[in-house]
Amino acid sequence: KLGDWLESYVSLMEINYWTSSVAKKAVWDAESAEWHLTVEREGETLSLRPKHLVIALGVSGYPSVPQLPGRDVFAGEQHHSSAHRDSAAYAGKRCVVLGGNNSAHDICASLWEAGAEVTMVQRSSTCVVTSDSLVELGIKPLYSDEAVARGIDTDTADLILASQPYALQAAQALPMYKQIRERDAQLYARLAAAGFLLDFGEDGSGLWLKYVRRGSGYYIDVGASELVANGSVQLRAGVGIAHLNKESVTLTDGAELPCDVLVYATGYGSMNSWLADLISPEVADQVGKVWGLGSGTIKDTGPWEGELRNLWKPTSVEGLWIMGGNLHQARHYSLCLALQLKARLEGVPTPVFAQAPVHHTR
């Protein structure tokens, strides 16, 4: 439904939208203050000269695939979660999914429904929040018919959400996650009894703060947690995979699991990794890491930066912008980014209060 809406939006707004196109190389020409962008479109090589280049490739960079010993001797199939397509092809197979977050849960559920024998290998703890509780306690107050009746339409809700300083959000989230833990206490008890490693973030602030800090470490439960809790999906928690064998995987605790299919639900790298290939490694490092707040929590090394790194605002590279985030963020901040671009194209002064220093590269 959402895909249909996006397609109709492109048509109705007469957006110059290119499919079957690949950006191959971008080089900044300081003398003309424009990019030299090479694009392959439907077999033809084209050269574009934009003043501004926006990298809008989602939330993450390239898939992170651990280079485990024995990958070359493993006789089964192995792929990253981003390449997982048809679970029906694995009916009756012994499947191991390495990971314990959104993709891992969704793929485990899909494989189980297709008739596979599934084991989840959860290396570290996961913040689990049921979709029902997240909607009821976290989303409905701003995004619902009830909210509209109170005068909060989608644009207003987006503005309210975006106007809350990140420095205050952890403390603001604590009461809601206290309610969630009470509301779903039975599920959490059953997951813990199955050996699943649970957390609500290092400071108890829950899923949203994990998302903006590190973009990982959580699962919005739409049914897979029940499969883990009742044993339909087998679980090995607190361990990783030490190495692969011809027809099995050996875990870091020495246990061996028979395996026909290994899925790496191991996440993604930073978005600036795209820049290293499209432009250069030097430019990628000049821009610095994309995403995170510098909270000093796991996978979000400080110092504190106060806002998401390098998104929707001028980067340290002239004419280079990065667009990313979830549906709310894309909807709201695309307007902010578009206004900044329009102002520059029209010659309207657009002073930046302060250019954020780069503390981390890729």
Buried (B, 14 or more C-beta within 10 A) or exposed (E): EEEEEEEEEEEEEEEEEEEEEEBEEBEBEEEEEBBBBBBEEEEEEEEEEEEBBBBEBBBBBBBBBEEBEBEEEBEBBBBBBBEBEEBEEBEEBBBBBBBBBBBBBBBBBBBBBBEBBBBBBBBBBBBBBBEEBBEBBBBEBBBBEEBEEEEBEBEBBBEEBEEEEBEEBBEEBBEBBEBBBEBBEEBBEBBEEBEBBBBBBBEBBBBBBBBBBBBBBBBBBBEBBBBBBEEBBBBBBBBBBBBBBEBBBBBBEEEEBEBBBBBBBBBBBBBBBBBBBBBBBEBBBBBBBBBBBBBEBBBBBEEEBEBBBBBBBBBBBEBBBBBBBEEBBBEBBBEEBEEBBEEBEEEEEEEEEEEBEBBBBB
